[in-house]
Amino acid sequence: MIESLLIGMVNLAIGIAGRHYWSVYQKLKKTKGQAAILSGFSDSTKFVFPPREDVESALLPRISTEDFMAINNIISAFINSNHIPPYKMIDSSKITDQDKKENNLILICSSKTNKVTREALTLLRKTDSSWRSLIPYFEDDKNTNQIYIRWNKGNYPSESFGQEGPDYTDIAMIVKTRSPWAAQHKVLIIAGVRGIGTWGAAEFLKKWWKALYDEKGNDKNKAISKEGDFAALVEVQYRESDIKNVKLLHVVDISIPDTNITESN
């Protein structure tokens, strides 16, 4: 009987230890690789997409193909990284102040079509003067009535406007940082100059995330975490209804205010 009791105690101890180390392992997984890039969105998270042309008979708000593909790619990235994927969506024209304060937000599309993207970028650049050059933003070209990305005094237009196809090249930003509406929450901005850029930036987080993970958080003297906030610029290659490749152009950690923008290889 004593022997059976001892065996039972040993098995119980092994079970408790196993559950503990499994829990530690699961937590560790979320600090590495793709999971680290998407960390911080474990609470309530909503996609915010811009409304498209209205259809009178439609019960749901319309969404563009590129926006839909971007949202689908982000959901897949969360699943691939063992995070619970966000599934709630809201039209940017219907979002409330309460939505902004009580949720993590994934903002889809540029400030030209998504007013919440415009508001977020404006507020983030006002948060801290040392952050101003670290947050990319969209600017209007009054001569062409097009927008481009401006970052650290550099201009990044979309080559697609001058291309005749079948290959097109767009530029897009990916920004992960604390929410300007509620510091306990996060925002993730996925926004191209054009729709294919938004789609491609999301696909980058799904397929080509390793380039971003390798580049960010490398300054050990400043102890920048791989899980930390960042801003990145990517170049999207599109051909015949598919994203062929996405290249990381620049990335900067914005967890540390005095970090400088560096160009990746």
N, C-alpha and C positions, 0 to 999 in steps of 0.2 A: 504493500500500500504506500509506504514511504517512497519507494522507487517510482511508482506511478505519479505521486504528488510532485516529486522532483522533476520528472519528465514534463509534467504539465507546466510547472513554473518556468522551466527552460524554454518550452515552446511559446509560452506567453511573453517571455522576455525577448525572444527572437522576433515575435510578431510586432511587439511595441517598437523595437529597434528598427525593424524593417519599414514600418509605417513612417517612423521619424526620418529615416534616410531617404525614403521615397519622396516625402514632402520637401526635404532639403534639395533633392535632385530636381524636382519640378520647379522649385523657386529659382534654382541656379540656371535652369534651361531658359527661363524668361529674362535672364540678364546677358544672354549670349546671342550673337547673330541676328537674324531677322526679328526674333522676339524682343531683343533689346531696342531695336529701332522703333517698334510699335508699342513699347511699354508705356504705361501711364493711362491707358484707355480702358481699364478694367471696370470702371463704374459706368453709369448710364451714358451712352454715346449716341449722338444723332448725326446722320448725314444731312448737310444743307445744300440743296441743289437749286439752280436758278430755274424759274418757270420758262417754258417755251411757248410756242403759239397755242393759243387757247382754242379748244374744240368745244363748241356749245353743248354737245350731247355727252361729253366725257364726264365721268364721275370723279376721276382722279386727275391731278395735275399732270400735264405733259412733260416729258423729259427727253432730251436729245439722245441719240444713239451713243455718242461719245461719252456723255455723262453716265449713262447706264453702264457702259463697259468699264468706266473708271470705278464706279461703285462696286461692281462685280469683282474687279481685280483686288480692291482693298479688302473686301470680305474674304476672298481666297487667301490673301496674304495673312490675315489674322488667323484663319484656320490652319494654314501651313506652319505658323509659328506657335501653335498650341494656345493661342489667346481666344477667348470667347468673342466671336465676330459681332460687330454692331449690326443691327437690322432695322433700326428706326430711321425714318427719313422725313424731312420737312421741307416744304417749298420756302425759299428764301424770302418771298413776299409775305409769308404768313407767320414767320418766326416771331416769338415774343421776347420781351426782356427776361421773363422768367425762364424760358428755354435756354437763353444764353447763360444765365447765372447758375442753372441747375444741371447742366450737362457738359460732357466733353463734346466737342464739335469737330466734324470732318467737313471742311468747306470745299466744295467742288466748283471749279471754274474761276475765271479771272474776275477782277473788280469791274470789268466792263458789263458783265451779265449778272454777277452775283453781288448784290449790295452788301451782304454780310462779309464777304471776302474783303471788299473795299474798306468797310468799317474796321475789321480786325487788323488789317495792315496799317491803317492810319493810327489806331490806338496803340499798337505794339511799338511803332516808331516814336510815339510820344512818351512811352513808359519810362525810358531812361535815355538820356542824351547820348550815352556811349553805345547804345544799341542801334542808333539811327542808321549807321552805315552797314549794320549787320543784317537788317531786314530788307529783302528785295521788295520792289513794288512795281505796279504797272503805271505807265505814263502814256498820255496821248500824243501822237504825232499829228499836229494840226495840218500839216501839208498833205498827208495821205489819208487822214481819218482812220488810221490804224493805231493799235497799241503795241508797246514793246515793254520789256522788263528792264528796269534800271536798278543797278546794284553797285554800290561802292564806286560811284562816278562812272561806271561802265554802262553802255547801252547794248541791249541784246534783243534785236528784232527777230521776227520769224522769217526765215528764207522762203517759206512756203508761198508767200504772197507773190513772189516773182518767179515761181517755178511752174512749169507747164505739165508736170507729171511724166510718167506714172509715179515717180519718186517725189516725196515731199519731206521737208525738214522743218520741225517746229521747235520752240524753246519753251521750257516750263520750269516752275519753281515748286519745291517741296519744303514746307516750313512746319516744324513741330516745336511748340513752345507752350508755356503756360497761357491760359486763357486771359485775354485782356478784360474780360467781364467777371471772372471769378478765379482767383489765383490757385484755388485747390483743384481746378480742372485744367484740361489740356485742349489745345486746338491743333489740328493737322490741316494744312492748306495744300491742296492739290490743284494746281492751276497752270494751264498753258496759255500762250498767247492765243492759240486757236484750240478748237475742240480736240484735235488729234494730239496736241501737247498734253492736255489734261488726261486723256486716255493713256498716253504713253508714260506719263509720270507715275500713274497708279500701277501700270504694268511693271515699271522699274522696281517698285516696292515689292511686287510679287515675284519677279524673276531675277532681276539683276541687282538686288539689294546688297550683295556682298561688297561691291565697290564702295558703296557708302559706308558700310560697317567698318571696312578696313581703313578708310580715310579719317573717320571721325574719332575723337577722343584719344588721339595719339600723343598728346603733350602730357607726359606723365608728371612733369614738374608742376603742372596746374591741376593734376588729378581730375581731368575731365572724364566723365563716365561715358561708356559706350551707350548707355541708356539716356544720356542727356539730350537736351534740346538742340536743334540745329536748323540751319537753312541751307538748301542745296539748289543748284541749277543743273538741269539736264537737257540734253539734246535728243530729240525724238526723230527716228527714221520711220517713215510710213510709206507703204506701197500696197496698192490694190487691196484695200479693206483690211489691212493687217499692220500691226506694229512690228517692224523687223528688228529693231535694236534701239536701245536707249543708252546714251553715254553720259556718265557723270562729268560735268565740266568744273564745277566748284562746290565746295562744302565748307561751312564754317560752324563751329560749336558756338552756341549763344548762351550756354550756361554760365560762361565766364565773360563779363562785359568787355574786357580789353583784348579778346581774341581777334586776330586779323583774318581776313579772307585769304585762303590759299588755293592755288590751282592744283588740281590732281593731275597725275600723269596719264 
